[in-house]
Amino acid sequence: MEDLNIVMRERLQKAEELEGEGVLLYPNGFPVPHRIKDILDSFADKNGAELEALDEAFTIAGRVCALRSFGKSTFMHIQDADGRIQIYVQQNRLGPERYSLVKRFDIGDIIRATGHLFRTRTDELTVLVDDLNLLTKNLRPLPEKYHGLKDVEIRYRQRYVDLIVNEEVRETFRKRTKIVHVIRRFLSERNFLEVETPMMQAVPGGATARPFKTHHSALDMDLYLRIAPELYLKRLLVGGFDRVFELNRNFRNEGISTQHNPEFTMLEFYQAHATYEDLMDLTEELFSALVREVNGGSFQVEYQGDVIDLTPPWRRYRLLDSIEEVGGIPRSAFEDREKAMQVARSLGVEVQRYEGYGKLLTKIFDLAVEPRLMQPTFITHYPIEVSPLSRRSDADPSFTDRFELFIAGREMANAFSELNDPRDQRDRFRLQLEARQAGDEEAHYMDEDYLRALEYGMPPAAGEGIGIDRVVMLFTDSPSIRDVILFPHLRPEKKT
């Protein structure tokens, strides 16, 4: 810390000296018509003679990331958003007065340079500078002499520094943007309408999670940051839109881990006159589109040392079958609540008194099966108890027409044929209310307005939610959700 303070004091002193000489440290109004990447792409294969024949000047801007001074000449590397290039500054071209400014540049300064292209003796494409401007003076030194930021805590907390010094981090977020773009286009091409629904809701719903609560002063009412947009999107099905989607933030007042952030991005889409089986096919098509445009066409993705094969069709198991066939627990061992409770406890699960047979089955699944689902797998037919918004299965009404998608040992998507019978939905809400009163803080609330909407009639439909952050983790080989969120939530910074 003392070394940092010394360097900062030196840079502050240098800044004051420059200002005393009339140098503007933070000027504006300097256009930058050229991008470094475009120059590199266009002239990477040109030799020195071809570059000399160009007779074209280029103006670029970027942050100084390397600097070597040799008396009356200086080499620098500067970096903009997409590329990095060397520039060469000579005193006899700029003049002694302007070159004296260059001698006081620091790594981290942002500068603007104009000049012609040439190749050095080492054959490096370089800009021979004719004009140079300081655009931003750096006062705080970059970490490790620009060789990268290794401290994970600092990387997340000071993402702006992480982005400066780690090209692979910038590439992760470029890929994230591309993934979102491909998803939007995929759904729009299939006539899904993108919509926006309330972030603050009077009654939170659409998922089993603990919400964040706030208070609106003007209306004098409590509101909740949404845990899911589901119930509003289904209101739109009632209203006559037969294909809708929303790609936006959800908020859940739960723990933070490598897979969970209290604020995260979710895609939800709903299609009238479709079933959960239709959405399994659509999900395979969506991931195939991502493979083509984000993964270079290869259906194989390497994730944390494992090769994931996204080639459709993907495996499909009923939940009960997966516990037996993947988890290795015979059906007879969990055939009723009492036996399931014993299995759950043997796996280290704390069983609550309000948890029924269906809840226990999913807890057993979470521990015995989910971590083993490395390759893409649809798990279908979840119990009614944990699926309060899903349509009952005609074959077995104690289970639902629902699936979850698992890849790399974690849930990627949740979907089901929608429950559109308002009478059944009211009964399910009542059961959820009883669970809440018994201590389940994640149980659904009773939403009378949503029930009223269903009474007007919602067409048969299926809906799905996909966690965008987890999809990005998969396609960028990122071990933590914090690696794919620009500014993840952290505990307060410790003061030293």
Secondary structure, 3 states (H helix, E strand, C coil): CHHHHHHHHHHHHHHHHHHHCCCCCCCCCCCCCCCHHHHHHHHCCCCHHHHHCCCCCEEEEEEEEEEEECCCEEEEEEECCCCEEEEEEEHHHHCHHHHHHHCCCCCCCEEEEEEEEEECCCCCEEEEEEEEEEEECCCCCCHHHHCCCCCHHHHHHCHHHHHHHCHHHHHHHHHHHHHHHHHHHHHHHCCCEECCCCCEECCCCCCCCCCCEEEECCCCEEEEECCCCHHHHHHHHHHCCCEEEEEEEEECCCCCCCCCCCEEEEEEEEEECCCHHHHHHHHHHHHHHHHHHHCCCCCEEEECCEEEECCCCCEEEEHHHHHHHCCCCCHHHHCCHHHHHHHHHHCCCCCCCCCCHHHHHHHHHHHHCHHHCCCCEEEECCEHHHCCCECECCCCCCEECEEEEEECCEEEEEEEEECCCHHHHHHHHHHHHHHHHCCCCCCCCCCHHHHHHHHHCCCCEEEEEEEHHHHHHHHHCCCCHHHCCCCCCCCCCCCC
